[in-house]
Amino acid sequence: MKIKVLFFAKLREVFETNQLVITFTESDNKVSDVLTALRHKEGVWAEELNENKSFRIAVNQEMVAEDVVVNDGDEVALFPPVTGG
């Protein structure tokens, strides 16, 4: 099962990529499993996607919570908080 993950704003800059594909060997994965897989990359990935950090998540362009199931071919987008004035 392949999930395309998109990164925006600060996450895109810090990760030095705008997207990547995560492959799972089993089905029934949730958004939280995608985040866990990214955190296991360690370093800046674990730091920026720490459970204490806040960011928004969309699956197939619909805002969702971490408990939503993802399917083969889904697109998960991660958005950091917007700041500025």
C-alpha positions in Angstrom: 0.0 0.0 0.0 1.5 3.4 -1.0 0.6 6.7 0.5 1.8 10.0 -1.0 2.7 12.6 1.7 2.8 16.3 0.8 4.6 18.9 2.9 3.9 22.6 3.0 5.4 25.9 4.2 8.0 25.3 7.0 7.8 21.5 6.8 8.7 21.7 3.1 11.7 23.8 3.9 12.9 21.8 6.9 12.5 18.4 5.2 14.0 19.8 2.0 11.3 18.1 -0.1 7.7 18.8 -1.0 6.6 15.1 -1.0 7.5 11.5 -0.5 5.8 8.1 -0.8 5.5 5.8 2.2 4.9 2.1 1.5 3.0 -0.1 4.1 3.0 -3.9 3.8 -0.4 -4.3 5.4 -3.7 -2.4 5.1 -5.9 -0.8 7.8 -3.4 2.0 8.4 -4.4 5.3 9.8 -3.1 8.8 9.5 -1.4 8.3 12.9 0.6 5.3 11.3 1.8 7.6 8.5 3.0 10.1 11.1 4.7 7.3 13.1 6.5 6.1 9.9 7.8 9.7 9.3 8.9 10.1 12.9 10.9 6.9 12.6 13.1 8.7 10.0 14.5 10.4 13.2 16.4 13.7 13.2 14.5 16.7 11.9 11.6 14.4 11.0 11.0 13.3 14.6 11.6 16.8 15.9 9.2 18.6 13.5 6.5 15.9 13.7 6.7 15.5 17.5 3.4 14.7 19.1 3.6 17.9 21.0 3.8 20.0 17.8 0.6 21.2 16.2 -0.1 20.9 12.5 -3.1 20.3 10.3 -3.7 17.1 8.3 -5.7 16.5 5.1 -6.4 13.3 3.3 -7.4 13.7 -0.4 -7.8 17.4 0.3 -10.2 17.0 3.2 -9.1 18.0 6.7 -9.1 15.0 9.0 -8.0 13.7 12.4 -5.2 11.2 13.0 -7.6 8.3 13.5 -8.8 8.4 9.9 -8.0 5.3 7.8 -5.9 5.8 4.7 -6.1 3.6 1.6 -3.7 2.7 -1.1 -3.1 5.7 -3.3 -4.3 8.3 -0.8 -2.7 11.7 -0.6 -1.9 12.9 3.0 -0.9 16.6 3.3 0.7 18.1 6.4 0.4 21.8 7.1 2.3 23.6 9.9 0.5 26.4 11.9 0.3 29.7 10.0 1.9 32.6 11.8 2.4 36.2 10.9 0.8 39.5 11.3 
